[in-house]
Amino acid sequence: MRGLEERDFEQMLQKVSAIEGVVSAYVCSRAGNYVMGNTPKFADRNMYSAITSLAYGTAEQVGHEMNDDLRYVSLRFSEKNLLVVDLGPRHLLGLLIDGHVDQEQVLNMVRPIIA
């Protein structure tokens, strides 16, 4: 994956946010810094971004140990799911989706937008 350029993030976030079932979408750096987008209401953006980065990095390391590639991270909560997708060498996309929608279907709509 070549990764999107930062100038492309705003348009990408608009398209991804319009997908049915997506509650909010944001971009953070792999280092855990908030870049842009919408994190959940009342969430500390910086803390949310740091946790997103930590979750992805941890799962990615497990994949390396298993000699396998990480496709995405899914954190399942009672009402919503947080999906974290790689945007290239420097950034991650966080998607908060409704817990009742098919996350694979959402990801299948997101992937062409971020490719």
Backbone as a ProteinNet text record, in pm:
[ID]
protein_1_A
[PRIMARY]
MRGLEERDFEQMLQKVSAIEGVVSAYVCSRAGNYVMGNTPKFADRNMYSAITSLAYGTAEQVGHEMNDDLRYVSLRFSEKNLLVVDLGPRHLLGLLIDGHVDQEQVLNMVRPIIA
[TERTIARY]
84.7	0	88.7	62	144.3	113.9	-7.7	-46.5	-96	-198.3	-250.8	-160.3	-160.1	-89	-180.5	-119.4	-200.6	-302.7	-269.3	-362.8	-489.3	-482.8	-596.8	-688.9	-645.5	-719.1	-858.3	-872	-1001.4	-1108	-1075.2	-1170.2	-1199.4	-1096.2	-1114.3	-1206.1	-1186.2	-1269.8	-1415.8	-1439.2	-1577	-1643.6	-1571.8	-1627.5	-1652	-1556	-1568.3	-1680	-1693.5	-1797.2	-1937.5	-1949.5	-2080.2	-2126.3	-2039.1	-2075.7	-2174.1	-2278	-2379.4	-2318.5	-2348.7	-2297.9	-2175.8	-2109.9	-1993.4	-2043.6	-2006.3	-2048.5	-1950	-1821.3	-1718.8	-1592.9	-1510.1	-1385.4	-1278.5	-1157.1	-1046.7	-915.7	-817.1	-682.6	-590.4	-502.1	-396.7	-265.1	-157.4	-27.5	-1.2	90	128.3	192.2	243.9	302.6	195.2	69.4	-40.5	-88	-47.6	-91.4	-217.4	-316.3	-438.4	-402.7	-459.4	-434.1	-559.3	-669.5	-796.3	-910	-1031.5	-1150.5	-1229.4	-1323.9	-1414.4	-1393.8	-1354.5	-1349	-1482.8	-1513.7	-1642.4	-1661.5	-1785.6	-1822.1	-1768.5	-1713.3	-1656.8	-1525.1	-1475.2	-1346.7	-1232.9	-1127.2	-1005	-934.8	-929.9	-874.3	-732.3	-651.8	-512.6	-501.7	-578.5	-577.2	-634	-741.5	-805.8	-707.8	-635.7	-538	-423	-376.8	-267.6	-310.5	-431.5	-481.6	-500.8	-548.4	-564.3	-430.1	-329.3	-195.2	-139.8	-159	-110.3	-178.8	-309.4	-383.7	-334.4	-316.7	-273.4	-129.8	-42.7	98	117.2	41.1	49.2	3.9	-109.6	-160.9	-66.6	-8.7	84.8	208.2	256.4	371.5	338.3	218.5	175.5	176	128.2	128.7	269.4	364.3	503.9	555.1	522	565.9	507.5	387	321.3	357.5	440.5	476.4	353.4	267.5	144	122.1	47	21	-111.3	-111.5	-232.5	-318.9	-446.6	-540	-604.3	-649.2	-708.9	-726.7	-757.2	-785.3	-932.1	-1000.3	-1139.2	-1153.8	-1201.8	-1232.5	-1384.4	-1439.2	-1584.2	-1635.1	-1730.9	-1794.8	-1942	-2017.2	-2156.1	-2242.1	-2217.9	-2300.7	-2228.1	-2095.8	-2018.4	-1891.8	-1829.6	-1700.3	-1604.2	-1479.8	-1375.3	-1286.4	-1278.3	-1191.5	-1072.8	-954.2	-832.8	-766.3	-744	-692.5	-565.1	-470.3	-343.5	-364.2	-307.6	-310.5	-171.9	-81.9	53.7	154.1	275.8	383.3	371.6	287.2	285.3	151	40.5	-92	-185.2	-285.7	-391	-526.4	-625.1	-763.2	-842.2	-909.1	-998.3	-1141.8	-1218.6	-1359.6	-1442.8	-1526.5	-1623.1	-1749.7	-1791.9	-1909.4	-2016.2	-2138.7	-2251.3	-2226.7	-2246.6	-2219.5	-2310.4	-2417	-2512.2	-2484.5	-2389	-2357.3	-2243.8	-2234.2	-2131.6	-1999.3	-1903.1	-1777.7	-1699.9	-1709.3	-1640.4	-1699.3	-1830.6	-1896.5	-1851.4	-1843.7	-1794.8	-1651.6	-1567.2	-1427.3	-1416.7	-1503	-1501.2	-1536.3	-1616.1	-1647.7	-1537.4	-1467.9	-1362	-1234.6	-1199.3	-1070.4	-1045.8	-1143.8	-1117.2	-1094.2	-1155.3	-1139.6	-999.7	-941.5	-809.8	-694.3	-727.2	-622	-540.9
-118.4	0	124	215.7	335.3	433.5	429.4	524.1	654	709	837.4	949.4	1056.5	1176.8	1253.9	1331.4	1406	1496.8	1551	1641.9	1568.3	1434.6	1353.9	1314	1334.9	1284.1	1343.6	1474.2	1538.3	1480.6	1468.2	1413	1266.1	1190.4	1049.2	1035	1118.1	1111	1142.5	1237.3	1269.2	1148.8	1083	967.3	850.9	824.1	712.8	739	862.3	897.1	882.8	888.1	876.9	732	636.6	495.3	460.1	388.7	350.1	266.7	305.5	234.5	299.2	390	458.9	572.8	568.2	669.5	786	754.7	859	799	886.7	843.4	948.1	901.6	992.6	931.1	1016.9	973.4	1010.3	917.1	946.5	892.5	940.3	890.3	757.5	681.9	556.2	583.1	702.9	742.3	779.7	787.8	814	957.1	1041.1	1180.2	1195.6	1266.1	1295.7	1382.9	1351.3	1431.4	1508.2	1436.6	1503.2	1403.4	1455.9	1371.9	1385.6	1295.8	1299.6	1178.4	1204.5	1098.7	1100.3	997.5	995.6	1117.9	1157.7	1271.5	1252	1355.1	1359.3	1283.4	1224.4	1153.6	1253.9	1230.3	1309.3	1262.7	1347.6	1309.1	1255.5	1319.8	1276.9	1139.5	1116.8	986.9	879.8	912.1	819.2	778.2	874.3	847.1	762	791.5	713.5	568.3	546.9	411.4	338.9	409.8	351.7	302.3	386.3	351.4	232.4	232.9	123.6	-8.8	-6	-127.8	-184.2	-96.2	-143	-194.8	-118.2	-158	-290.2	-310.7	-435.9	-553.7	-538.4	-645.2	-669.9	-564.3	-578.1	-658.7	-633.8	-708.2	-856	-885.3	-1024.1	-1090.5	-1018.7	-1071.3	-1102.6	-1012.5	-1037.7	-1164.5	-1182.6	-1301.1	-1429.2	-1418.2	-1534	-1548.6	-1457.8	-1456.8	-1436	-1343.2	-1315.1	-1164.5	-1117.5	-974.4	-937.1	-825.3	-774.5	-705.1	-740.7	-677	-553.5	-566.2	-454.9	-500.5	-404.6	-434.9	-402.2	-489.5	-467.3	-476.5	-369.5	-368.3	-366.7	-471.4	-486.2	-442.9	-352.2	-303.3	-342.7	-311	-356.2	-290.7	-165.9	-95.1	-59.9	-50.4	-6.8	-91.1	-82.2	-145.7	-39.4	-48.6	40.1	-41.8	-1	-66.3	25.1	-32.2	44.8	-16.2	68.8	25.3	103	34.4	92.4	188.3	308.2	403.4	421.9	332.2	345.8	351.8	392.5	385	481.8	584.6	686.4	708.3	655.3	689.1	569.3	586.4	487.9	554.9	478.3	525.3	455.2	532	477.2	495	387.8	390.9	339.3	423.4	378.5	345.5	218.9	177	123	127.5	71.4	-77.9	-128.4	-267.7	-366.2	-317.9	-406.8	-421.6	-344.3	-357.2	-457.9	-513.2	-610.7	-537	-557.3	-482.2	-518.9	-640.7	-679.7	-604.2	-586.3	-512	-365.6	-306.1	-168.3	-160.2	-253	-252.4	-270.3	-351.4	-369.4	-239.5	-153	-22.9	78.5	64.1	159	134.8	10.4	-21.9	48	52.6	122.8	273.7	329.6	472.9	504.6	413.5	440.1	381.7	307.9	243.7	345.8
0	0	0	-90.1	-100	11.9	63.4	168	108.8	168.5	124.5	172	97.4	140	234.7	324.2	421	354.4	238.8	170.3	124.2	115	71.7	186.5	310.1	425.3	439	417.9	440	346.9	219.1	122.3	152.3	188.1	221.6	342.5	445.6	565.1	533.4	443.6	403.6	338	248	177.6	273.1	359.9	453.4	553.5	598.6	696	638.1	504.8	439.2	425.5	453.9	443.2	554.2	516.1	613.5	725.8	848.2	965.1	1028.5	955.8	1012.7	1100.6	1227.7	1324.3	1323.1	1320.1	1311.7	1251.6	1195.3	1132.7	1160.4	1185	1213.7	1166.9	1151.5	1115.3	1229.9	1264.4	1361.1	1306	1360.7	1318.8	1387.8	1333.1	1397.8	1533.5	1551.6	1679.7	1781.6	1737.6	1829.2	1836.7	1741.6	1740.4	1655.1	1707.9	1633.4	1513.7	1396.3	1275.9	1236.9	1210.7	1176.1	1177.8	1174	1172	1300.4	1317.2	1432.1	1520.4	1643.7	1743.9	1817.2	1891.6	1961.1	2051.7	2062.8	2146.5	2288.1	2344.1	2479.5	2494.7	2386.9	2395	2386	2459.4	2448.6	2321.2	2220.2	2089.8	2100.1	2181.1	2192.9	2258	2362.6	2429	2335.8	2267.2	2174.8	2065.1	2011.5	1905.9	1957.8	2077.2	2136.3	2157.1	2205.5	2228.1	2094.4	1993.1	1859.2	1807.2	1819.4	1772.8	1849.9	1979.6	2064.3	2028.1	2009.4	1973.7	1840.7	1742.4	1611.4	1616.7	1680.3	1688.7	1761.3	1866.4	1941.9	1855.4	1789.6	1703.5	1585.4	1532.8	1421.1	1463.5	1583.8	1634.7	1653.4	1701.9	1715.1	1576.6	1476.2	1339.5	1290.9	1320.9	1282.8	1349.7	1476.5	1550.5	1489.9	1432.6	1372.4	1224.2	1173.9	1032.2	944	984.8	913.5	909.7	810.6	796.2	861.9	931.7	995.8	891.7	886.8	793.8	856.1	980.2	1053.8	1197.5	1284.7	1424	1448.4	1520.9	1556.1	1707	1767.2	1910.1	1920.2	1978	1985.1	2121.2	2117.7	2239.1	2234.3	2335.4	2340.2	2231.9	2198.8	2100.9	1971.8	1977.2	1860.7	1848.5	1732.8	1709.7	1660.2	1703.4	1653.7	1562.3	1436.4	1339.2	1313.5	1311.4	1284.4	1161.6	1061.1	932.3	900.8	842.9	801.1	683.7	694.1	582.5	521.3	548	495.8	608.7	577.3	676.6	794.4	782.9	887.8	955.9	898.6	950.8	961.9	1047.2	1068.4	1054.3	1010.6	1002.8	1111.3	1195.1	1296.3	1251.8	1256.7	1218.6	1334.2	1386.8	1486.8	1410.1	1417.9	1342.3	1436.2	1388.8	1462.3	1480.2	1598.6	1628.6	1558	1495.9	1429.3	1280.2	1226.8	1084.5	1065.9	948.4	914.3	890.9	980.4	969.8	843.5	797.8	673.1	554.2	555.2	448	449.8	568.3	580	527.9	569.6	524.6	373	314.4	168.9	94.9	158.4	98.3	125.5	236.6	274.2	192.6	171.6	108.7	-24.8	-118.1	-244.2	-224.1	-121.4	-94	-44.2	32.8	91.8	10	-97.5	-178.9	-257.1
[MASK]
+++++++++++++++++++++++++++++++++++++++++++++++++++++++++++++++++++++++++++++++++++++++++++++++++++++++++++++++++++

